[in-house]
Amino acid sequence: MAGAGSSRVEREKCVRRLREKFHGHVSVKKANVLMQRYNDNHNLVASWLVKQMNDIRPEEGDGHQPDPIVQDRQNVLQDRDIEEVAATMSLPLTEKNLRMLDDAQKGHIAKEDCQFACQPCDFMWWRRVPERKKVSRCRKCKVKYDPVPKDKMWGIAEFQCLQCGHTFKGFAQMGNPSPCYSCGNPVLPNRILPPRRPQNERSRKHEHSCFAETCYNRQGSYEPGTSCVHPKSRKQKHMPVVLFPSAVHDSSGSTVATCLSQGSLIEDLDSIILEDIKEEAEEEEGN
């Protein structure tokens, strides 16, 4: 039973990766047929689809002849499903579509690490999601959200002091300065760093301190009404985890069915996809 569940997860992951490579232009039904036929080798199928699409695309008066190696491979393959899928993807030669085909040929899916935050559940998480469709579902309330805006993100930040040139890391929110560990001058964070697994960070040399009124280790002057983002401060002051909430995602269709399943930075990917499968089944039963 466990083996069947694992096989189903692998099939689901491969189907979603194939569909995401072609931005949802491959149907779920066809993707499942091709993955079953070719042992879930989504890179191989994507490569064949791109070659098939290139061969059926008319060239403009340059006397182009099909690559004999590719032509021979297609004659041996004689896969009507691949031919049908390629034929349905007669896409205009825009820069976006050409980049999609090039990425699909290379087996590349552009992804981005994004921060999400559900205010009702007071829950924050990170997900690696496709750049084409950035959305994630709260594991507690199941509501789908857009990412936290980049200028409102918080967590471990990267700093570089313009006064003394010192670089350092510490808890912060974008737009809020922290004192330089070297010279003490206020420094704005350059970016928020997503968590990584495993985390083998060496212990920090300096204890957190910032200009927030609620900072547990505040030293010197502070800005009235400001809140420290460090977990220790927020726990001591009984403050919420979420500093800036994500906007609820306005979906125009089935997010799960049209995009790559969310890759978690801190949780097991198989568990997330299994949860997606379960949710899809529940939605189908409710229709």
C-alpha positions as CSV (number, residue, x, y, z in Angstrom):
1,M,0.0,0.0,0.0
2,A,2.8,2.3,0.9
3,G,4.5,1.5,-2.4
4,A,1.4,2.4,-4.3
5,G,1.2,5.7,-2.5
6,S,4.8,6.5,-3.2
7,S,4.3,5.6,-6.9
8,R,1.3,7.8,-7.1
9,V,3.2,10.7,-5.6
10,E,6.1,10.2,-8.1
11,R,3.6,10.1,-11.0
12,E,1.9,13.2,-9.8
13,K,5.1,15.1,-9.4
14,C,6.2,14.1,-13.0
15,V,2.8,15.0,-14.5
16,R,3.0,18.5,-12.8
17,R,6.6,19.1,-13.9
18,L,5.8,18.2,-17.5
19,R,2.7,20.5,-17.5
20,E,4.6,23.3,-15.9
21,K,7.4,23.1,-18.5
22,F,4.8,23.9,-21.1
23,H,2.9,26.4,-18.9
24,G,-0.2,24.2,-18.6
25,H,-0.6,23.7,-22.4
26,V,-0.4,19.9,-21.9
27,S,-3.7,18.5,-20.5
28,V,-3.7,16.4,-17.3
29,K,-5.1,13.4,-19.2
30,K,-2.3,13.5,-21.9
31,A,0.4,14.1,-19.3
32,N,-0.7,11.1,-17.3
33,V,-0.8,8.9,-20.5
34,L,2.7,10.0,-21.5
35,M,4.2,9.6,-18.0
36,Q,2.7,6.1,-17.7
37,R,4.1,5.1,-21.1
38,Y,7.6,6.5,-20.6
39,N,8.2,5.6,-16.9
40,D,7.7,9.1,-15.6
41,N,10.6,10.5,-17.6
42,H,9.2,14.0,-18.0
43,N,12.5,15.4,-19.3
44,L,12.6,12.9,-22.2
45,V,9.0,13.5,-23.1
46,A,9.5,17.3,-22.9
47,S,12.5,17.0,-25.2
48,W,10.5,14.9,-27.8
49,L,7.6,17.4,-27.7
50,V,9.9,20.3,-28.4
51,K,11.5,18.5,-31.3
52,Q,8.1,17.5,-32.7
53,M,6.9,21.1,-32.4
54,N,10.1,22.4,-34.1
55,D,9.6,19.9,-37.0
56,I,6.0,20.8,-37.6
57,R,6.6,24.5,-37.4
58,P,6.9,25.9,-41.0
59,E,10.1,27.7,-41.8
60,E,9.9,30.9,-43.8
61,G,11.6,30.2,-47.2
62,D,15.0,29.0,-46.0
63,G,14.7,25.5,-47.5
64,H,14.9,24.0,-44.0
65,Q,15.1,20.2,-43.9
66,P,14.2,18.1,-40.8
67,D,17.2,16.8,-38.9
68,P,17.6,13.2,-40.1
69,I,18.4,11.9,-36.6
70,V,15.4,13.6,-35.1
71,Q,13.2,12.4,-38.1
72,D,14.4,8.8,-37.6
73,R,13.8,8.9,-33.9
74,Q,10.2,10.1,-34.6
75,N,9.6,7.4,-37.1
76,V,10.7,4.8,-34.6
77,L,8.7,6.5,-31.9
78,Q,5.4,6.9,-33.9
79,D,3.6,8.2,-30.8
80,R,0.3,9.7,-31.8
81,D,-0.2,11.3,-28.3
82,I,3.1,13.2,-28.6
83,E,2.1,14.3,-32.2
84,E,-1.3,15.4,-31.0
85,V,0.0,17.4,-28.0
86,A,2.6,19.1,-30.2
87,A,0.0,19.9,-32.8
88,T,-2.3,21.5,-30.2
89,M,0.6,23.7,-29.1
90,S,0.9,25.7,-32.3
91,L,2.0,28.8,-30.3
92,P,3.0,32.1,-31.8
93,L,6.8,32.7,-31.9
94,T,6.8,35.3,-29.1
95,E,9.9,35.8,-26.9
96,K,7.9,34.3,-24.0
97,N,7.0,31.1,-25.9
98,L,10.5,30.7,-27.3
99,R,11.9,31.0,-23.8
100,M,9.4,28.4,-22.6
101,L,10.4,25.9,-25.3
102,D,14.1,26.5,-24.6
103,D,13.6,25.9,-20.9
104,A,11.5,22.8,-21.6
105,Q,14.3,21.5,-23.9
106,K,16.8,22.0,-21.1
107,G,14.5,20.5,-18.5
108,H,14.5,23.8,-16.6
109,I,11.6,25.2,-14.6
110,A,12.1,28.7,-13.3
111,K,11.3,28.9,-9.5
112,E,11.6,31.4,-6.8
113,D,11.7,31.2,-3.0
114,C,8.8,33.2,-1.6
115,Q,7.5,34.1,1.8
116,F,3.8,33.6,2.6
117,A,1.8,34.7,5.7
118,C,-1.7,33.9,6.8
119,Q,-2.9,36.5,9.2
120,P,-6.0,34.7,10.6
121,C,-3.9,31.7,11.5
122,D,-0.9,33.8,12.5
123,F,1.3,31.5,10.4
124,M,4.3,32.3,8.2
125,W,6.0,29.9,5.8
126,W,8.3,29.8,2.8
127,R,7.8,27.9,-0.5
128,R,9.7,27.4,-3.7
129,V,7.1,28.1,-6.3
130,P,7.1,28.5,-10.1
131,E,8.0,32.1,-11.2
132,R,5.0,31.9,-13.6
133,K,2.5,31.4,-10.9
134,K,3.4,32.3,-7.3
135,V,0.8,31.0,-4.9
136,S,0.7,28.8,-1.8
137,R,-1.9,27.3,0.5
138,C,-1.9,27.8,4.2
139,R,-1.4,24.4,5.8
140,K,-3.8,25.3,8.7
141,C,-6.9,27.0,7.0
142,K,-6.2,25.8,3.4
143,V,-6.7,29.3,2.0
144,K,-4.5,30.1,-1.0
145,Y,-2.3,33.2,-0.8
146,D,0.0,35.4,-2.9
147,P,3.5,36.0,-1.6
148,V,4.4,38.7,0.9
149,P,5.6,41.8,-1.1
150,K,9.4,41.9,-1.3
151,D,9.5,45.3,0.5
152,K,7.5,43.9,3.5
153,M,9.4,40.6,3.9
154,W,11.0,39.8,7.3
155,G,13.3,37.2,8.8
156,I,17.1,36.7,8.6
157,A,18.4,39.7,6.6
158,E,21.6,40.5,4.9
159,F,23.2,43.9,5.6
160,Q,26.1,45.9,4.3
161,C,27.1,49.0,6.2
162,L,27.8,51.9,3.9
163,Q,29.8,53.7,6.6
164,C,32.4,51.1,7.5
165,G,31.8,48.4,4.8
166,H,31.0,45.7,7.4
167,T,28.6,42.9,6.1
168,F,26.5,40.9,8.6
169,K,23.2,39.0,9.1
170,G,20.4,39.5,11.6
171,F,16.7,39.5,12.1
172,A,14.9,42.4,10.4
173,Q,12.1,43.5,8.1
174,M,12.7,45.2,4.8
175,G,12.7,49.0,5.2
176,N,13.6,49.0,8.9
177,P,17.2,49.8,9.9
178,S,19.3,47.9,12.4
179,P,22.6,49.0,14.0
180,C,25.8,47.8,12.4
181,Y,27.6,45.3,14.6
182,S,30.9,47.1,13.9
183,C,30.3,50.9,14.0
184,G,26.7,51.1,15.3
185,N,25.3,53.2,12.5
186,P,21.8,52.4,11.2
187,V,21.8,50.0,8.2
188,L,18.9,49.0,6.0
189,P,18.7,45.3,5.0
190,N,19.6,44.4,1.4
191,R,17.4,41.3,1.3
192,I,15.7,38.7,3.4
193,L,17.2,35.2,3.1
194,P,15.0,32.1,2.8
195,P,15.6,29.3,5.2
196,R,17.7,26.3,4.1
197,R,17.8,22.7,5.0
198,P,19.9,21.4,6.6
199,Q,20.9,24.6,8.5
200,N,24.6,24.3,9.4
201,E,25.0,28.0,10.3
202,R,27.7,28.7,12.8
203,S,26.6,30.4,16.0
204,R,26.4,34.2,15.6
205,K,29.1,36.4,17.2
206,H,26.6,39.1,18.1
207,E,23.3,39.1,19.9
208,H,20.4,40.7,18.1
209,S,19.7,44.4,18.7
210,C,17.6,46.9,16.8
211,F,16.0,50.3,17.1
212,A,12.5,48.9,17.7
213,E,10.7,49.9,21.0
214,T,9.9,46.3,21.8
215,C,13.4,44.8,21.1
216,Y,14.4,42.5,23.9
217,N,18.0,43.6,23.6
218,R,17.4,47.3,22.7
219,Q,20.4,49.5,23.4
220,G,20.3,53.3,23.2
221,S,17.6,55.3,21.5
222,Y,14.5,53.7,19.9
223,E,11.7,54.6,17.5
224,P,8.3,54.8,19.4
225,G,5.7,52.5,18.1
226,T,8.0,50.1,16.3
227,S,8.0,46.3,16.8
228,C,11.1,44.0,16.9
229,V,10.9,41.1,14.4
230,H,13.1,38.8,16.4
231,P,11.2,35.7,17.6
232,K,12.5,36.2,21.2
233,S,11.1,39.7,21.4
234,R,7.7,38.7,19.8
235,K,7.3,35.8,22.2
236,Q,8.2,37.9,25.3
237,K,5.7,40.7,24.3
238,H,3.0,38.2,23.1
239,M,3.1,39.7,19.6
240,P,1.8,38.0,16.5
241,V,4.2,36.0,14.2
242,V,2.9,37.7,11.1
243,L,4.2,41.2,10.5
244,F,2.6,41.7,7.1
245,P,-0.1,39.4,5.7
246,S,-0.2,37.8,2.3
247,A,-3.1,38.8,0.0
248,V,-5.7,36.1,-0.6
249,H,-5.0,34.6,-4.0
250,D,-7.7,35.4,-6.6
251,S,-7.6,32.2,-8.7
252,S,-9.0,32.2,-12.2
253,G,-8.9,28.4,-12.4
254,S,-7.5,25.4,-10.6
255,T,-4.1,26.4,-9.3
256,V,-3.2,22.9,-8.3
257,A,-4.0,21.5,-11.7
258,T,-2.2,24.2,-13.7
259,C,1.1,24.7,-11.9
260,L,4.0,22.7,-10.4
261,S,3.2,21.5,-6.9
262,Q,4.7,23.7,-4.3
263,G,8.3,22.7,-3.3
264,S,8.8,23.4,0.4
265,L,12.0,24.6,1.8
266,I,11.4,23.2,5.2
267,E,8.8,20.4,4.7
268,D,8.6,17.2,2.8
269,L,7.6,17.6,-0.9
270,D,5.9,14.3,-1.1
271,S,3.6,15.2,1.9
272,I,2.6,18.4,0.2
273,I,1.7,16.6,-3.1
274,L,-0.2,13.9,-1.2
275,E,-2.2,16.7,0.5
276,D,-2.8,18.3,-2.9
277,I,-4.1,14.9,-4.3
278,K,-6.4,14.5,-1.3
279,E,-7.8,18.0,-1.7
280,E,-8.4,17.5,-5.4
281,A,-10.3,14.3,-4.6
282,E,-12.4,16.1,-2.0
283,E,-13.2,18.9,-4.4
284,E,-14.3,16.4,-7.1
285,E,-16.6,14.6,-4.7
286,G,-18.1,17.9,-3.7
287,N,-18.9,18.9,-7.4
